[in-house]
């Protein structure tokens, strides 16, 4: 009976299963955010953290021949580190708001690491031109 089903319904690899579950879960997260009483209500941090997982599962480090159903160790590290940075700010939102301008160097380091992983994810998804556009926009904003 399973021979007539498409391969997606048969024995699917875990990478595809995780990608499908997260793709279905991400649009629902903002709806349940007030229900879950997330401290960073309205902040995009939890969504960005989940996008790190989904983006690094979907896009390889380089285009070309990629092994099927494999995930390099550095992608796993980038997933964990990048999403942990955004989840840290989502969980500690009230504490960081109370600090106001007296943020500590550890918060700056965590933010820079999160932004660097996000830049790498943008490079994988769109390519180098998006980084040039963002860099030019940042330069214009600083003027």
C-alpha positions as CSV (number, residue, x, y, z in Angstrom):
1,X,0.0,0.0,0.0
2,X,2.8,2.4,0.8
3,X,4.4,1.8,-2.7
4,X,1.7,3.9,-4.3
5,X,2.3,6.9,-2.0
6,X,4.8,9.6,-3.0
7,X,8.2,9.4,-1.4
8,X,7.4,12.4,0.9
9,X,4.8,10.3,2.7
10,X,7.0,7.3,3.1
11,X,10.2,7.2,5.1
12,X,11.1,11.0,5.3
13,X,14.4,12.1,6.6
14,X,14.5,14.0,9.9
15,X,15.8,17.1,8.3
16,X,12.6,17.4,6.1
17,X,10.3,16.6,9.0
18,X,11.8,19.3,11.2
19,X,11.7,21.8,8.3
20,X,8.0,21.1,7.7
21,X,7.1,21.3,11.3
22,X,8.9,24.6,11.8
23,X,7.4,26.0,8.6
24,X,4.0,25.2,9.9
25,X,4.8,26.5,13.4
26,X,6.3,29.9,12.6
27,X,3.1,31.6,11.3
28,X,1.2,30.5,14.4
29,X,3.7,31.8,16.9
30,X,2.6,35.5,16.8
31,X,-1.0,34.4,17.3
32,X,-0.2,32.5,20.5
33,X,2.4,35.0,21.8
34,X,-0.1,36.8,24.1
35,X,-1.4,33.5,25.3
36,X,2.0,32.2,26.2
37,X,2.8,35.4,28.1
38,X,6.2,35.8,26.5
39,X,8.1,38.6,28.3
40,X,9.1,40.2,25.0
41,X,5.5,40.5,23.8
42,X,5.5,42.0,20.3
43,X,9.3,41.6,19.9
44,X,10.5,39.6,17.0
45,X,13.2,37.8,19.0
46,X,11.6,34.4,19.4
47,X,10.6,34.4,15.7
48,X,14.2,35.3,14.6
49,X,15.5,32.6,16.8
50,X,13.3,30.0,15.1
51,X,14.2,31.5,11.7
52,X,17.8,30.6,12.4
53,X,16.9,26.9,12.7
54,X,14.8,27.0,9.6
55,X,17.2,29.0,7.5
56,X,20.2,27.0,8.3
57,X,18.3,23.7,7.7
58,X,17.2,24.9,4.3
59,X,20.2,26.7,2.8
60,X,23.6,25.1,2.6
61,X,26.9,27.0,3.3
62,X,27.8,26.9,-0.4
63,X,25.9,26.2,-3.6
64,X,26.9,23.2,-5.6
65,X,27.0,19.6,-4.7
66,X,25.6,19.0,-1.2
67,X,25.1,15.6,0.4
68,X,21.5,14.6,0.7
69,X,20.1,14.4,4.3
70,X,23.3,15.6,5.9
71,X,23.9,18.6,8.1
72,X,27.5,19.8,8.8
73,X,28.6,20.3,12.4
74,X,29.2,24.0,11.9
75,X,25.5,24.5,10.8
76,X,24.4,22.9,14.0
77,X,26.7,25.2,16.0
78,X,25.4,28.3,14.1
79,X,21.8,27.2,14.8
80,X,22.3,26.8,18.5
81,X,24.4,29.9,19.0
82,X,22.4,32.2,16.8
83,X,19.0,31.2,18.1
84,X,20.3,31.2,21.7
85,X,21.3,34.9,21.3
86,X,17.8,35.9,20.2
87,X,16.1,33.7,22.8
88,X,18.3,35.2,25.5
89,X,17.0,38.7,24.7
90,X,13.4,37.4,24.5
91,X,13.5,35.7,27.9
92,X,15.4,38.6,29.7
93,X,13.4,41.4,28.1
94,X,12.2,43.0,31.3
95,X,15.6,42.9,32.8
96,X,17.2,44.6,29.8
97,X,14.4,47.2,29.7
98,X,15.1,48.1,33.3
99,X,18.9,48.4,32.6
100,X,18.0,51.1,29.9
101,X,21.4,52.6,28.9
102,X,23.4,50.7,31.6
103,X,23.8,47.5,29.5
104,X,26.7,45.3,30.3
105,X,29.5,44.2,27.9
106,X,28.1,40.6,27.9
107,X,24.8,41.9,26.4
108,X,26.7,43.7,23.7
109,X,28.7,40.5,22.9
110,X,25.6,38.4,22.7
111,X,24.0,40.9,20.4
112,X,27.0,41.1,18.1
113,X,27.2,37.3,17.9
114,X,23.4,37.1,17.1
115,X,23.8,39.8,14.4
116,X,26.8,38.1,12.8
117,X,24.9,34.8,12.6
118,X,22.0,36.6,11.1
119,X,24.3,38.2,8.5
120,X,25.6,34.7,7.6
121,X,22.0,33.5,7.2
122,X,21.2,36.5,5.0
123,X,24.3,35.7,2.9
124,X,23.1,32.1,2.4
125,X,19.5,33.0,1.6
126,X,19.9,35.9,-0.7
127,X,23.7,36.4,-1.3
128,X,26.2,39.1,-1.1
129,X,24.1,41.8,-2.7
130,X,21.7,42.0,0.3
131,X,24.6,42.7,2.6
132,X,25.7,45.5,0.3
133,X,22.2,47.0,0.3
134,X,22.0,46.7,4.1
135,X,25.5,48.2,4.5
136,X,24.6,51.2,2.2
137,X,21.3,51.7,4.1
138,X,23.1,51.7,7.4
139,X,25.6,54.2,6.1
140,X,22.8,56.5,5.0
141,X,21.1,56.1,8.3
142,X,24.3,57.1,10.2
143,X,24.7,60.3,8.1
